[in-house]
Amino acid sequence: CFLVMPRAAVKVPPHRRPALLQIAVDIFRSRPSHGLAFAVATGLAESYSVAVRMFAHQDATQAASFGSFLGEAFSVCTPIRFSLFDAVPMLHTGVLRAMIRGLGAYRLPEDLVKVDRLVRSLAQVWWRKHTALAKDIKDCTRFGGSSSSKDCEWWDEAGGLEETSFCGLTLQVRLGSCEVLYQVMLSTLLLHWYVHGSDGRTPRVVPCEVWVEMHRGLERESADTLEDMLG
């Protein structure tokens, strides 16, 4: 049922839209799911994911509430997360760049269970995009097409040059599964919080070999991949 595009229940004159948008934002602040439903029912947004982007653009001060809502276990939140992350250019990115692009627009919630849902959804979208890319390249090569390293590996979806070769399809092959990518992403995020924190304390240090050893044995060559990436 989540694949069915919801329809607006009423038609709103254009001159009434700004006032309705402010009402929708106010509702979202206290009850996010109700605010989304109101935005779609009045035709302010064509889908829930569009409504979230609209609210984020309208009221950037509520970045924390957007991240918290997206991390909820509500049935509507899962397709919204996938839709939002699917719109992010993640092809040929590495772990850090994918996380910055996917999560940078929202303040991450303090609830680690919600953070876990966000990171897992991001990893799933990244993996699905690169699995489709690998299939396209295989089909292109099979029928006589060209697949140079520039086309397939080095240039990310937004037109930027990746700083490391451990990105895109190379990273996918080395990690071996979406579950490993998710664990590396979550571990990277937790490492960042541990080292830098947000309460003004003195930065802490985690020896590189200790962090890498924590990931040894996940699947295939994941720990060796981390050593190469950090080395």
MODELLER restraints for C-alpha pairs under 7 A, 6 or more apart:
rsr = mdl.restraints
at = mdl.atoms
rsr.add(forms.Gaussian(group=physical.xy_distance, feature=features.Distance(at['CA:2:A'], at['CA:79:A']), mean=6.93, stdev=0.5))
rsr.add(forms.Gaussian(group=physical.xy_distance, feature=features.Distance(at['CA:5:A'], at['CA:47:A']), mean=6.59, stdev=0.5))
rsr.add(forms.Gaussian(group=physical.xy_distance, feature=features.Distance(at['CA:6:A'], at['CA:47:A']), mean=6.50, stdev=0.5))
rsr.add(forms.Gaussian(group=physical.xy_distance, feature=features.Distance(at['CA:7:A'], at['CA:41:A']), mean=6.78, stdev=0.5))
rsr.add(forms.Gaussian(group=physical.xy_distance, feature=features.Distance(at['CA:8:A'], at['CA:40:A']), mean=5.78, stdev=0.5))
rsr.add(forms.Gaussian(group=physical.xy_distance, feature=features.Distance(at['CA:8:A'], at['CA:41:A']), mean=4.36, stdev=0.5))
rsr.add(forms.Gaussian(group=physical.xy_distance, feature=features.Distance(at['CA:8:A'], at['CA:42:A']), mean=5.47, stdev=0.5))
rsr.add(forms.Gaussian(group=physical.xy_distance, feature=features.Distance(at['CA:8:A'], at['CA:43:A']), mean=4.75, stdev=0.5))
rsr.add(forms.Gaussian(group=physical.xy_distance, feature=features.Distance(at['CA:9:A'], at['CA:41:A']), mean=4.89, stdev=0.5))
rsr.add(forms.Gaussian(group=physical.xy_distance, feature=features.Distance(at['CA:9:A'], at['CA:42:A']), mean=6.13, stdev=0.5))
rsr.add(forms.Gaussian(group=physical.xy_distance, feature=features.Distance(at['CA:10:A'], at['CA:41:A']), mean=6.65, stdev=0.5))
rsr.add(forms.Gaussian(group=physical.xy_distance, feature=features.Distance(at['CA:10:A'], at['CA:42:A']), mean=5.42, stdev=0.5))
rsr.add(forms.Gaussian(group=physical.xy_distance, feature=features.Distance(at['CA:11:A'], at['CA:42:A']), mean=6.64, stdev=0.5))
rsr.add(forms.Gaussian(group=physical.xy_distance, feature=features.Distance(at['CA:11:A'], at['CA:43:A']), mean=6.80, stdev=0.5))
rsr.add(forms.Gaussian(group=physical.xy_distance, feature=features.Distance(at['CA:12:A'], at['CA:42:A']), mean=6.61, stdev=0.5))
rsr.add(forms.Gaussian(group=physical.xy_distance, feature=features.Distance(at['CA:21:A'], at['CA:44:A']), mean=7.00, stdev=0.5))
rsr.add(forms.Gaussian(group=physical.xy_distance, feature=features.Distance(at['CA:24:A'], at['CA:35:A']), mean=5.14, stdev=0.5))
rsr.add(forms.Gaussian(group=physical.xy_distance, feature=features.Distance(at['CA:24:A'], at['CA:38:A']), mean=6.24, stdev=0.5))
rsr.add(forms.Gaussian(group=physical.xy_distance, feature=features.Distance(at['CA:24:A'], at['CA:39:A']), mean=5.94, stdev=0.5))
rsr.add(forms.Gaussian(group=physical.xy_distance, feature=features.Distance(at['CA:25:A'], at['CA:35:A']), mean=6.61, stdev=0.5))
rsr.add(forms.Gaussian(group=physical.xy_distance, feature=features.Distance(at['CA:25:A'], at['CA:55:A']), mean=6.29, stdev=0.5))
rsr.add(forms.Gaussian(group=physical.xy_distance, feature=features.Distance(at['CA:27:A'], at['CA:34:A']), mean=6.67, stdev=0.5))
rsr.add(forms.Gaussian(group=physical.xy_distance, feature=features.Distance(at['CA:27:A'], at['CA:35:A']), mean=4.82, stdev=0.5))
rsr.add(forms.Gaussian(group=physical.xy_distance, feature=features.Distance(at['CA:28:A'], at['CA:34:A']), mean=6.51, stdev=0.5))
rsr.add(forms.Gaussian(group=physical.xy_distance, feature=features.Distance(at['CA:28:A'], at['CA:35:A']), mean=4.07, stdev=0.5))
rsr.add(forms.Gaussian(group=physical.xy_distance, feature=features.Distance(at['CA:28:A'], at['CA:36:A']), mean=6.82, stdev=0.5))
rsr.add(forms.Gaussian(group=physical.xy_distance, feature=features.Distance(at['CA:32:A'], at['CA:69:A']), mean=6.87, stdev=0.5))
rsr.add(forms.Gaussian(group=physical.xy_distance, feature=features.Distance(at['CA:36:A'], at['CA:48:A']), mean=5.91, stdev=0.5))
rsr.add(forms.Gaussian(group=physical.xy_distance, feature=features.Distance(at['CA:36:A'], at['CA:51:A']), mean=6.09, stdev=0.5))
rsr.add(forms.Gaussian(group=physical.xy_distance, feature=features.Distance(at['CA:39:A'], at['CA:45:A']), mean=5.73, stdev=0.5))
rsr.add(forms.Gaussian(group=physical.xy_distance, feature=features.Distance(at['CA:39:A'], at['CA:51:A']), mean=6.45, stdev=0.5))
rsr.add(forms.Gaussian(group=physical.xy_distance, feature=features.Distance(at['CA:40:A'], at['CA:46:A']), mean=5.94, stdev=0.5))
rsr.add(forms.Gaussian(group=physical.xy_distance, feature=features.Distance(at['CA:40:A'], at['CA:47:A']), mean=6.15, stdev=0.5))
rsr.add(forms.Gaussian(group=physical.xy_distance, feature=features.Distance(at['CA:40:A'], at['CA:48:A']), mean=6.82, stdev=0.5))
rsr.add(forms.Gaussian(group=physical.xy_distance, feature=features.Distance(at['CA:45:A'], at['CA:51:A']), mean=5.21, stdev=0.5))
rsr.add(forms.Gaussian(group=physical.xy_distance, feature=features.Distance(at['CA:48:A'], at['CA:80:A']), mean=6.52, stdev=0.5))
rsr.add(forms.Gaussian(group=physical.xy_distance, feature=features.Distance(at['CA:49:A'], at['CA:80:A']), mean=5.01, stdev=0.5))
rsr.add(forms.Gaussian(group=physical.xy_distance, feature=features.Distance(at['CA:49:A'], at['CA:83:A']), mean=6.32, stdev=0.5))
rsr.add(forms.Gaussian(group=physical.xy_distance, feature=features.Distance(at['CA:49:A'], at['CA:84:A']), mean=6.26, stdev=0.5))
rsr.add(forms.Gaussian(group=physical.xy_distance, feature=features.Distance(at['CA:56:A'], at['CA:63:A']), mean=6.80, stdev=0.5))
rsr.add(forms.Gaussian(group=physical.xy_distance, feature=features.Distance(at['CA:63:A'], at['CA:106:A']), mean=5.26, stdev=0.5))
rsr.add(forms.Gaussian(group=physical.xy_distance, feature=features.Distance(at['CA:63:A'], at['CA:107:A']), mean=5.34, stdev=0.5))
rsr.add(forms.Gaussian(group=physical.xy_distance, feature=features.Distance(at['CA:64:A'], at['CA:106:A']), mean=6.62, stdev=0.5))
rsr.add(forms.Gaussian(group=physical.xy_distance, feature=features.Distance(at['CA:64:A'], at['CA:107:A']), mean=4.73, stdev=0.5))
rsr.add(forms.Gaussian(group=physical.xy_distance, feature=features.Distance(at['CA:64:A'], at['CA:108:A']), mean=6.61, stdev=0.5))
rsr.add(forms.Gaussian(group=physical.xy_distance, feature=features.Distance(at['CA:64:A'], at['CA:109:A']), mean=6.53, stdev=0.5))
rsr.add(forms.Gaussian(group=physical.xy_distance, feature=features.Distance(at['CA:66:A'], at['CA:106:A']), mean=6.43, stdev=0.5))
rsr.add(forms.Gaussian(group=physical.xy_distance, feature=features.Distance(at['CA:67:A'], at['CA:106:A']), mean=5.13, stdev=0.5))
rsr.add(forms.Gaussian(group=physical.xy_distance, feature=features.Distance(at['CA:67:A'], at['CA:107:A']), mean=5.45, stdev=0.5))
rsr.add(forms.Gaussian(group=physical.xy_distance, feature=features.Distance(at['CA:67:A'], at['CA:108:A']), mean=5.27, stdev=0.5))
rsr.add(forms.Gaussian(group=physical.xy_distance, feature=features.Distance(at['CA:67:A'], at['CA:109:A']), mean=5.83, stdev=0.5))
rsr.add(forms.Gaussian(group=physical.xy_distance, feature=features.Distance(at['CA:68:A'], at['CA:108:A']), mean=6.81, stdev=0.5))
rsr.add(forms.Gaussian(group=physical.xy_distance, feature=features.Distance(at['CA:68:A'], at['CA:109:A']), mean=4.91, stdev=0.5))
rsr.add(forms.Gaussian(group=physical.xy_distance, feature=features.Distance(at['CA:68:A'], at['CA:114:A']), mean=6.89, stdev=0.5))
rsr.add(forms.Gaussian(group=physical.xy_distance, feature=features.Distance(at['CA:70:A'], at['CA:77:A']), mean=5.64, stdev=0.5))
rsr.add(forms.Gaussian(group=physical.xy_distance, feature=features.Distance(at['CA:70:A'], at['CA:81:A']), mean=6.38, stdev=0.5))
rsr.add(forms.Gaussian(group=physical.xy_distance, feature=features.Distance(at['CA:71:A'], at['CA:114:A']), mean=4.12, stdev=0.5))
rsr.add(forms.Gaussian(group=physical.xy_distance, feature=features.Distance(at['CA:71:A'], at['CA:115:A']), mean=6.24, stdev=0.5))
rsr.add(forms.Gaussian(group=physical.xy_distance, feature=features.Distance(at['CA:71:A'], at['CA:117:A']), mean=5.69, stdev=0.5))
rsr.add(forms.Gaussian(group=physical.xy_distance, feature=features.Distance(at['CA:71:A'], at['CA:118:A']), mean=5.57, stdev=0.5))
rsr.add(forms.Gaussian(group=physical.xy_distance, feature=features.Distance(at['CA:72:A'], at['CA:114:A']), mean=5.92, stdev=0.5))
rsr.add(forms.Gaussian(group=physical.xy_distance, feature=features.Distance(at['CA:81:A'], at['CA:121:A']), mean=6.70, stdev=0.5))
rsr.add(forms.Gaussian(group=physical.xy_distance, feature=features.Distance(at['CA:82:A'], at['CA:121:A']), mean=6.43, stdev=0.5))
rsr.add(forms.Gaussian(group=physical.xy_distance, feature=features.Distance(at['CA:82:A'], at['CA:125:A']), mean=6.64, stdev=0.5))
rsr.add(forms.Gaussian(group=physical.xy_distance, feature=features.Distance(at['CA:85:A'], at['CA:102:A']), mean=5.85, stdev=0.5))
rsr.add(forms.Gaussian(group=physical.xy_distance, feature=features.Distance(at['CA:85:A'], at['CA:122:A']), mean=6.23, stdev=0.5))
rsr.add(forms.Gaussian(group=physical.xy_distance, feature=features.Distance(at['CA:85:A'], at['CA:125:A']), mean=6.61, stdev=0.5))
rsr.add(forms.Gaussian(group=physical.xy_distance, feature=features.Distance(at['CA:86:A'], at['CA:125:A']), mean=6.26, stdev=0.5))
rsr.add(forms.Gaussian(group=physical.xy_distance, feature=features.Distance(at['CA:88:A'], at['CA:101:A']), mean=6.69, stdev=0.5))
rsr.add(forms.Gaussian(group=physical.xy_distance, feature=features.Distance(at['CA:88:A'], at['CA:102:A']), mean=6.28, stdev=0.5))
rsr.add(forms.Gaussian(group=physical.xy_distance, feature=features.Distance(at['CA:89:A'], at['CA:157:A']), mean=5.22, stdev=0.5))
rsr.add(forms.Gaussian(group=physical.xy_distance, feature=features.Distance(at['CA:89:A'], at['CA:158:A']), mean=5.88, stdev=0.5))
rsr.add(forms.Gaussian(group=physical.xy_distance, feature=features.Distance(at['CA:90:A'], at['CA:98:A']), mean=5.71, stdev=0.5))
rsr.add(forms.Gaussian(group=physical.xy_distance, feature=features.Distance(at['CA:90:A'], at['CA:126:A']), mean=6.39, stdev=0.5))
rsr.add(forms.Gaussian(group=physical.xy_distance, feature=features.Distance(at['CA:90:A'], at['CA:157:A']), mean=6.12, stdev=0.5))
rsr.add(forms.Gaussian(group=physical.xy_distance, feature=features.Distance(at['CA:91:A'], at['CA:129:A']), mean=6.74, stdev=0.5))
rsr.add(forms.Gaussian(group=physical.xy_distance, feature=features.Distance(at['CA:91:A'], at['CA:130:A']), mean=6.51, stdev=0.5))
rsr.add(forms.Gaussian(group=physical.xy_distance, feature=features.Distance(at['CA:91:A'], at['CA:156:A']), mean=5.56, stdev=0.5))
rsr.add(forms.Gaussian(group=physical.xy_distance, feature=features.Distance(at['CA:91:A'], at['CA:157:A']), mean=5.00, stdev=0.5))
rsr.add(forms.Gaussian(group=physical.xy_distance, feature=features.Distance(at['CA:91:A'], at['CA:168:A']), mean=6.19, stdev=0.5))
rsr.add(forms.Gaussian(group=physical.xy_distance, feature=features.Distance(at['CA:92:A'], at['CA:153:A']), mean=5.98, stdev=0.5))
rsr.add(forms.Gaussian(group=physical.xy_distance, feature=features.Distance(at['CA:92:A'], at['CA:154:A']), mean=6.71, stdev=0.5))
rsr.add(forms.Gaussian(group=physical.xy_distance, feature=features.Distance(at['CA:92:A'], at['CA:155:A']), mean=6.39, stdev=0.5))
rsr.add(forms.Gaussian(group=physical.xy_distance, feature=features.Distance(at['CA:92:A'], at['CA:156:A']), mean=4.51, stdev=0.5))
rsr.add(forms.Gaussian(group=physical.xy_distance, feature=features.Distance(at['CA:92:A'], at['CA:157:A']), mean=6.54, stdev=0.5))
rsr.add(forms.Gaussian(group=physical.xy_distance, feature=features.Distance(at['CA:92:A'], at['CA:167:A']), mean=5.58, stdev=0.5))
rsr.add(forms.Gaussian(group=physical.xy_distance, feature=features.Distance(at['CA:92:A'], at['CA:168:A']), mean=3.61, stdev=0.5))
rsr.add(forms.Gaussian(group=physical.xy_distance, feature=features.Distance(at['CA:92:A'], at['CA:169:A']), mean=6.82, stdev=0.5))
rsr.add(forms.Gaussian(group=physical.xy_distance, feature=features.Distance(at['CA:93:A'], at['CA:156:A']), mean=5.83, stdev=0.5))
rsr.add(forms.Gaussian(group=physical.xy_distance, feature=features.Distance(at['CA:93:A'], at['CA:162:A']), mean=6.90, stdev=0.5))
rsr.add(forms.Gaussian(group=physical.xy_distance, feature=features.Distance(at['CA:93:A'], at['CA:167:A']), mean=5.08, stdev=0.5))
rsr.add(forms.Gaussian(group=physical.xy_distance, feature=features.Distance(at['CA:93:A'], at['CA:168:A']), mean=5.26, stdev=0.5))
rsr.add(forms.Gaussian(group=physical.xy_distance, feature=features.Distance(at['CA:94:A'], at['CA:166:A']), mean=6.37, stdev=0.5))
rsr.add(forms.Gaussian(group=physical.xy_distance, feature=features.Distance(at['CA:94:A'], at['CA:167:A']), mean=4.07, stdev=0.5))
rsr.add(forms.Gaussian(group=physical.xy_distance, feature=features.Distance(at['CA:94:A'], at['CA:168:A']), mean=6.27, stdev=0.5))
rsr.add(forms.Gaussian(group=physical.xy_distance, feature=features.Distance(at['CA:95:A'], at['CA:185:A']), mean=6.27, stdev=0.5))
rsr.add(forms.Gaussian(group=physical.xy_distance, feature=features.Distance(at['CA:102:A'], at['CA:122:A']), mean=6.82, stdev=0.5))
rsr.add(forms.Gaussian(group=physical.xy_distance, feature=features.Distance(at['CA:108:A'], at['CA:115:A']), mean=6.60, stdev=0.5))
rsr.add(forms.Gaussian(group=physical.xy_distance, feature=features.Distance(at['CA:109:A'], at['CA:115:A']), mean=6.39, stdev=0.5))
rsr.add(forms.Gaussian(group=physical.xy_distance, feature=features.Distance(at['CA:119:A'], at['CA:182:A']), mean=6.56, stdev=0.5))
rsr.add(forms.Gaussian(group=physical.xy_distance, feature=features.Distance(at['CA:119:A'], at['CA:185:A']), mean=6.89, stdev=0.5))
rsr.add(forms.Gaussian(group=physical.xy_distance, feature=features.Distance(at['CA:119:A'], at['CA:186:A']), mean=6.35, stdev=0.5))
rsr.add(forms.Gaussian(group=physical.xy_distance, feature=features.Distance(at['CA:120:A'], at['CA:182:A']), mean=5.47, stdev=0.5))
rsr.add(forms.Gaussian(group=physical.xy_distance, feature=features.Distance(at['CA:123:A'], at['CA:178:A']), mean=6.46, stdev=0.5))
rsr.add(forms.Gaussian(group=physical.xy_distance, feature=features.Distance(at['CA:123:A'], at['CA:181:A']), mean=6.22, stdev=0.5))
rsr.add(forms.Gaussian(group=physical.xy_distance, feature=features.Distance(at['CA:123:A'], at['CA:182:A']), mean=5.18, stdev=0.5))
rsr.add(forms.Gaussian(group=physical.xy_distance, feature=features.Distance(at['CA:124:A'], at['CA:178:A']), mean=6.24, stdev=0.5))
rsr.add(forms.Gaussian(group=physical.xy_distance, feature=features.Distance(at['CA:127:A'], at['CA:178:A']), mean=5.89, stdev=0.5))
rsr.add(forms.Gaussian(group=physical.xy_distance, feature=features.Distance(at['CA:130:A'], at['CA:168:A']), mean=6.76, stdev=0.5))
rsr.add(forms.Gaussian(group=physical.xy_distance, feature=features.Distance(at['CA:130:A'], at['CA:169:A']), mean=6.38, stdev=0.5))
rsr.add(forms.Gaussian(group=physical.xy_distance, feature=features.Distance(at['CA:137:A'], at['CA:147:A']), mean=6.57, stdev=0.5))
rsr.add(forms.Gaussian(group=physical.xy_distance, feature=features.Distance(at['CA:140:A'], at['CA:146:A']), mean=6.95, stdev=0.5))
rsr.add(forms.Gaussian(group=physical.xy_distance, feature=features.Distance(at['CA:141:A'], at['CA:147:A']), mean=6.77, stdev=0.5))
rsr.add(forms.Gaussian(group=physical.xy_distance, feature=features.Distance(at['CA:153:A'], at['CA:168:A']), mean=6.18, stdev=0.5))
rsr.add(forms.Gaussian(group=physical.xy_distance, feature=features.Distance(at['CA:153:A'], at['CA:169:A']), mean=6.61, stdev=0.5))
rsr.add(forms.Gaussian(group=physical.xy_distance, feature=features.Distance(at['CA:154:A'], at['CA:161:A']), mean=6.29, stdev=0.5))
rsr.add(forms.Gaussian(group=physical.xy_distance, feature=features.Distance(at['CA:154:A'], at['CA:162:A']), mean=6.03, stdev=0.5))
rsr.add(forms.Gaussian(group=physical.xy_distance, feature=features.Distance(at['CA:155:A'], at['CA:161:A']), mean=5.05, stdev=0.5))
rsr.add(forms.Gaussian(group=physical.xy_distance, feature=features.Distance(at['CA:155:A'], at['CA:162:A']), mean=6.32, stdev=0.5))
rsr.add(forms.Gaussian(group=physical.xy_distance, feature=features.Distance(at['CA:156:A'], at['CA:162:A']), mean=6.59, stdev=0.5))
rsr.add(forms.Gaussian(group=physical.xy_distance, feature=features.Distance(at['CA:166:A'], at['CA:229:A']), mean=6.65, stdev=0.5))
rsr.add(forms.Gaussian(group=physical.xy_distance, feature=features.Distance(at['CA:174:A'], at['CA:220:A']), mean=6.99, stdev=0.5))
rsr.add(forms.Gaussian(group=physical.xy_distance, feature=features.Distance(at['CA:174:A'], at['CA:221:A']), mean=5.94, stdev=0.5))
rsr.add(forms.Gaussian(group=physical.xy_distance, feature=features.Distance(at['CA:174:A'], at['CA:222:A']), mean=6.29, stdev=0.5))
rsr.add(forms.Gaussian(group=physical.xy_distance, feature=features.Distance(at['CA:174:A'], at['CA:225:A']), mean=6.61, stdev=0.5))
rsr.add(forms.Gaussian(group=physical.xy_distance, feature=features.Distance(at['CA:175:A'], at['CA:181:A']), mean=6.51, stdev=0.5))
rsr.add(forms.Gaussian(group=physical.xy_distance, feature=features.Distance(at['CA:175:A'], at['CA:219:A']), mean=6.76, stdev=0.5))
rsr.add(forms.Gaussian(group=physical.xy_distance, feature=features.Distance(at['CA:175:A'], at['CA:220:A']), mean=6.52, stdev=0.5))
rsr.add(forms.Gaussian(group=physical.xy_distance, feature=features.Distance(at['CA:175:A'], at['CA:221:A']), mean=6.46, stdev=0.5))
rsr.add(forms.Gaussian(group=physical.xy_distance, feature=features.Distance(at['CA:175:A'], at['CA:222:A']), mean=5.00, stdev=0.5))
rsr.add(forms.Gaussian(group=physical.xy_distance, feature=features.Distance(at['CA:176:A'], at['CA:219:A']), mean=6.51, stdev=0.5))
rsr.add(forms.Gaussian(group=physical.xy_distance, feature=features.Distance(at['CA:176:A'], at['CA:220:A']), mean=6.23, stdev=0.5))
rsr.add(forms.Gaussian(group=physical.xy_distance, feature=features.Distance(at['CA:180:A'], at['CA:218:A']), mean=6.57, stdev=0.5))
rsr.add(forms.Gaussian(group=physical.xy_distance, feature=features.Distance(at['CA:180:A'], at['CA:219:A']), mean=6.91, stdev=0.5))
rsr.add(forms.Gaussian(group=physical.xy_distance, feature=features.Distance(at['CA:194:A'], at['CA:204:A']), mean=6.90, stdev=0.5))
rsr.add(forms.Gaussian(group=physical.xy_distance, feature=features.Distance(at['CA:195:A'], at['CA:203:A']), mean=5.44, stdev=0.5))
rsr.add(forms.Gaussian(group=physical.xy_distance, feature=features.Distance(at['CA:195:A'], at['CA:204:A']), mean=4.67, stdev=0.5))
rsr.add(forms.Gaussian(group=physical.xy_distance, feature=features.Distance(at['CA:195:A'], at['CA:205:A']), mean=5.86, stdev=0.5))
rsr.add(forms.Gaussian(group=physical.xy_distance, feature=features.Distance(at['CA:196:A'], at['CA:203:A']), mean=5.30, stdev=0.5))
rsr.add(forms.Gaussian(group=physical.xy_distance, feature=features.Distance(at['CA:196:A'], at['CA:204:A']), mean=6.95, stdev=0.5))
rsr.add(forms.Gaussian(group=physical.xy_distance, feature=features.Distance(at['CA:212:A'], at['CA:223:A']), mean=5.93, stdev=0.5))
rsr.add(forms.Gaussian(group=physical.xy_distance, feature=features.Distance(at['CA:212:A'], at['CA:226:A']), mean=6.35, stdev=0.5))
rsr.add(forms.Gaussian(group=physical.xy_distance, feature=features.Distance(at['CA:212:A'], at['CA:227:A']), mean=6.53, stdev=0.5))
rsr.add(forms.Gaussian(group=physical.xy_distance, feature=features.Distance(at['CA:213:A'], at['CA:223:A']), mean=6.95, stdev=0.5))
rsr.add(forms.Gaussian(group=physical.xy_distance, feature=features.Distance(at['CA:215:A'], at['CA:223:A']), mean=5.46, stdev=0.5))
rsr.add(forms.Gaussian(group=physical.xy_distance, feature=features.Distance(at['CA:216:A'], at['CA:222:A']), mean=6.82, stdev=0.5))
rsr.add(forms.Gaussian(group=physical.xy_distance, feature=features.Distance(at['CA:216:A'], at['CA:223:A']), mean=4.58, stdev=0.5))
rsr.add(forms.Gaussian(group=physical.xy_distance, feature=features.Distance(at['CA:217:A'], at['CA:223:A']), mean=6.91, stdev=0.5))
